[in-house]
Every structure is written in structure tokens, then in C-alpha cells.
Amino acid sequence: MPSNITRIPAPRVPLLDLRTGLVSREWFRFFNNLFVITGNGTSEFNIDDFNLEPDPIAGTADELAVAESDIQGLSLQSGSDGEVNSQLAVLQSEIDALKIEPPPDQQVFADYAMVYDTTTHTPAAINTAYAVTFNTTAFARGIRIGSPTSRILCNRPGIYNFISSAQIDKTSGGTGNIWFWGRKNGTNIADSASRVQIQGNNAELVTTVNFYVEMSNGDYFELMYAVDSTSVIILTEAATAFAPAVPSVILTVNQVNL
């Protein structure tokens, strides 16, 4: 009766010992016997004729746990062949740093900020562009007030939503207009302007505008304004007994993509 000269393992024997990441002892001996039978590298066969790298282990963590439980108790054992043991030791030293499971996913948080200004903005001239400045950061992550303080800097590339609210006031009668628009890295953002008209002495109103802007690392955004009457101002007010102070401008920033 012919003997099993290659010592091919039974189907139930896994190729890899999942506890160690090494080729199981039975399969290693099988491949080594094939190598010897085919002439120890002196025949027409070469290493390219064999697939020495198994397919990546696929499956969920539960499937890996089941596989591990199926082979629990198996361990590498020394064979009778000293050369086999030596080769196995070399193999172990080369792959013992490999991981069977991928690293866990790392959660990435979006950048954000809320800044505001507690001073009144009074334009010196009509039909002149001015940048709104900010003197307070309520909270921020990855976004900061730059220098000059009109610049809002972003640290990561992405799309950002800039939302501003401003309290507009007119200090004399008649009507006046104020324009708001966005500026990126010193250049006006096309089609970003809004115009608000205010009428009457001490006729305050709050206006809100927002901008979606694509930013790169180190880019800065500025909120710009202009008036057609110097009696139109952006007003701040002190706290009252029943309400907190009113900043002249509040700007919130949210990164909307990661």
C-alpha cells in the first residue's frame, strides 16, 4: 500500500495557525516535502510555480472568533527534522510582526469655530470695502482668528460653511444700505454679496448671511462690508438686567465634509 510521502494534511487542518499567524506545522511539512520531492530546487520547477502567499483572511470579527475557537489548543510543535525546525524559526522571525486583523477605524472630527466682536463698526467712508474684525473666540477646533483679526484661518482642506449675523443700526434719518460679501485669501468671492436697506433713526435690525467656501490648509476667510451712508453702523450693545450683551457680529464656521 503506497505511503503518504508528502504527508498532505487532512482537509480540516487550517493553513494558518490564527493564534500565531504562522503556517501550521502540518502544512509546512507538506510544502517542504513537495520541495524535496521536486528536486530541492534543481528541477525545472521554481518558486514561481507555487503560490506561497495565502489569500487575505476575509470575514467579520465574529467569523475570525469562530475560526480561532475551532483551532484553539493547536500549537507549533517541534518536528523530528532539525532542518525543518530551523526553517520554521526563520519563517517565524520574518512574520511575527504581521497582524491578522486590520487596525480599528479611527473617528475623524470636523473642524468648527464660533467667533464674535464686542465693538461697534463705524465706516469712515461710503462705497468703501471694510473687513469685519473679531476680538473673541467662544470655542474652536482647527479654526482660529488670524492677523489681522479679520482673517479666519482653516487648518485642513475641505468645504466650510461660514454663517454671520450682524446687528445693523442707523444713527440718523432717511434710508441707508449696507452690503456684505465674502473674501478668500484677499480676493472677493464671486456672486457672494447681499444688500440690506435700513430706514430711520435708531432702526436696528439683524441680518444673516452664509457662505460655502472650499478652503485649503492655511487659507483664510474675511467677512466684508460697505455702506452708502456713514450713518449705517454695525452696533454692539451692553448687557441688560434681562438679556446678555449684543455682539456687533457673530460668525460660526463648520466644516461640512471630511
C-alpha positions in Angstrom: 0.0 0.0 0.0 1.6 3.4 -1.0 2.6 5.6 1.8 1.7 9.3 2.1 5.2 10.6 1.2 4.1 14.2 1.1 2.2 13.9 4.3 -0.7 16.1 2.9 -2.8 17.3 5.8 -6.4 16.4 6.3 -9.0 19.0 5.0 -9.9 20.0 8.5 -6.3 21.3 9.2 -6.2 25.1 8.6 -3.3 26.6 6.5 -2.6 29.2 9.1 -2.4 29.0 12.9 -4.5 32.0 13.7 -3.1 32.3 17.2 0.4 33.0 15.9 -0.1 34.0 12.2 2.3 31.2 11.2 1.8 28.4 8.7 0.6 25.4 10.6 3.1 22.7 11.3 1.3 20.1 9.1 1.1 22.3 6.1 4.7 23.5 6.4 5.9 19.9 6.4 3.7 19.2 3.3 5.2 22.1 1.4 8.7 21.2 2.5 8.2 17.6 1.3 7.0 18.9 -2.1 10.2 20.9 -2.3 12.3 17.9 -1.6 10.4 15.6 -4.0 10.7 18.1 -6.9 14.5 18.1 -6.5 15.4 20.7 -3.9 15.3 23.5 -6.4 17.4 21.7 -9.1 14.5 20.5 -11.3 12.5 22.5 -13.9 10.2 23.8 -11.2 10.9 27.1 -9.5 9.4 29.2 -6.7 7.1 31.0 -9.2 5.3 27.7 -9.8 3.9 27.7 -6.3 1.6 30.2 -4.6 3.5 30.8 -1.3 1.2 33.5 -0.1 -2.3 32.6 1.1 -5.3 34.9 0.2 -6.0 37.5 2.8 -8.3 36.4 5.6 -11.7 37.8 4.9 -14.7 37.9 7.2 -16.1 39.6 10.2 -14.6 39.6 13.7 -17.2 37.0 14.7 -16.1 34.7 11.9 -12.5 35.1 13.0 -13.5 34.3 16.5 -15.2 31.1 15.4 -12.2 30.1 13.4 -10.0 30.8 16.4 -12.2 28.7 18.6 -12.0 25.8 16.1 -8.2 25.7 16.3 -7.8 26.5 19.9 -5.4 24.1 21.5 -3.2 23.8 18.4 0.3 24.9 18.8 3.6 24.7 16.9 5.5 21.6 17.8 9.0 20.7 17.0 9.3 18.1 14.3 11.9 15.4 14.1 13.6 17.1 11.2 16.1 19.7 12.6 16.3 21.5 9.2 12.5 21.9 9.2 12.7 23.4 12.7 15.4 25.8 11.6 13.4 27.0 8.6 10.3 27.3 10.7 12.2 29.5 13.2 13.4 31.8 10.3 9.8 32.0 9.0 8.5 32.9 12.4 11.1 35.7 12.8 10.0 37.2 9.4 6.2 37.3 10.0 5.8 37.5 13.8 5.1 41.3 13.4 2.3 40.8 11.0 -1.3 41.4 12.2 -4.2 39.1 11.1 -6.9 41.7 11.8 -6.9 45.3 10.3 -6.4 48.2 12.7 -9.7 49.6 14.2 -11.3 52.6 12.4 -10.3 56.0 13.8 -13.1 58.5 14.2 -12.4 61.9 12.5 -14.0 65.1 13.8 -14.9 68.1 11.7 -13.4 71.5 12.5 -15.6 74.3 13.8 -15.5 77.7 15.5 -17.6 80.5 16.9 -16.1 84.0 17.0 -17.6 87.4 17.6 -16.8 91.0 18.1 -17.8 93.3 21.0 -17.0 96.6 19.4 -19.1 98.8 17.1 -18.0 99.0 13.5 -18.3 102.6 12.1 -17.3 103.0 8.5 -15.2 106.1 7.8 -16.3 106.5 4.1 -19.1 105.4 1.8 -18.7 102.9 -1.0 -15.5 101.6 0.6 -14.8 97.9 1.4 -14.1 97.2 5.1 -13.2 93.8 6.7 -15.1 92.9 9.9 -12.7 92.2 12.7 -13.2 89.8 15.6 -11.9 90.0 19.2 -13.4 87.0 20.9 -13.3 83.2 20.3 -16.2 81.4 22.1 -14.8 78.0 21.1 -12.9 76.5 18.2 -11.3 73.3 16.8 -8.9 73.6 13.9 -10.1 77.2 13.1 -8.7 80.4 14.5 -8.6 84.2 14.3 -5.5 85.3 12.4 -3.6 88.5 12.0 -5.1 90.9 11.2 -8.1 89.8 13.2 -10.4 90.0 10.3 -8.9 86.7 9.0 -10.4 83.4 9.9 -7.9 80.6 9.2 -8.6 77.0 8.4 -6.1 74.2 9.1 -7.5 71.4 6.9 -8.7 71.2 3.3 -12.5 70.9 2.9 -15.7 72.7 2.4 -16.7 75.2 5.2 -19.9 76.9 6.0 -19.4 80.5 7.3 -22.6 81.9 8.9 -22.6 85.5 10.1 -25.2 87.6 11.9 -24.8 91.3 12.3 -26.8 94.0 14.2 -27.3 96.9 11.8 -28.2 100.4 13.1 -28.8 103.8 11.5 -27.8 106.9 13.6 -29.8 109.4 11.5 -33.0 109.7 9.5 -33.5 108.6 5.9 -32.5 105.3 4.4 -29.2 103.7 4.0 -27.8 100.5 2.5 -25.1 98.0 3.7 -23.5 95.3 1.7 -22.0 92.1 3.0 -19.9 89.6 1.0 -17.1 87.0 1.4 -13.4 87.3 0.6 -11.0 84.4 0.4 -7.2 85.0 0.6 -7.7 88.7 -0.2 -9.9 88.1 -3.3 -13.7 88.7 -3.4 -15.8 85.6 -3.8 -17.8 85.9 -6.9 -21.6 86.4 -6.5 -21.4 86.4 -2.7 -22.8 89.8 -1.9 -26.1 90.7 -0.1 -27.6 94.1 0.3 -29.7 95.3 3.2 -31.6 98.6 3.4 -32.3 100.2 6.8 -34.5 103.3 7.4 -35.0 105.7 10.2 -33.0 106.9 13.2 -32.0 104.1 15.6 -33.7 101.5 13.5 -31.8 98.4 14.4 -32.1 95.1 12.6 -30.2 91.8 12.5 -29.1 90.4 9.1 -27.7 86.9 8.5 -25.7 85.7 5.5 -23.8 82.5 4.9 -21.2 81.2 2.5 -20.0 77.8 1.5 -16.3 78.1 0.7 -13.7 75.5 -0.4 -10.6 76.0 1.8 -7.1 74.5 1.8 -4.7 74.3 4.7 -3.7 77.9 5.6 -6.4 79.6 3.6 -8.3 82.5 5.3 -11.8 83.9 5.0 -12.9 87.5 5.6 -16.4 89.0 6.0 -16.5 92.3 4.1 -19.0 95.2 4.2 -19.6 98.6 2.7 -22.2 101.3 3.1 -23.7 104.2 1.2 -24.1 106.3 4.3 -21.7 106.7 7.2 -24.7 106.8 9.5 -25.1 103.0 8.9 -23.1 101.1 11.5 -22.7 97.6 12.9 -23.7 98.1 16.5 -22.8 96.3 19.8 -24.8 96.8 22.9 -24.1 96.1 26.6 -26.0 93.5 28.7 -29.2 94.5 30.3 -30.8 93.2 33.5 -32.8 90.6 31.5 -30.5 89.8 28.5 -26.8 89.3 27.7 -24.7 91.7 25.7 -25.2 92.0 21.9 -22.1 91.5 19.9 -21.9 93.5 16.7 -21.1 90.5 14.6 -21.2 86.7 15.3 -19.5 84.3 12.9 -19.9 80.5 13.2 -17.8 78.1 11.0 -18.5 74.4 10.3 -16.5 72.0 8.2 -19.1 70.2 6.2 -17.0 67.4 4.7 -14.1 65.2 5.9 
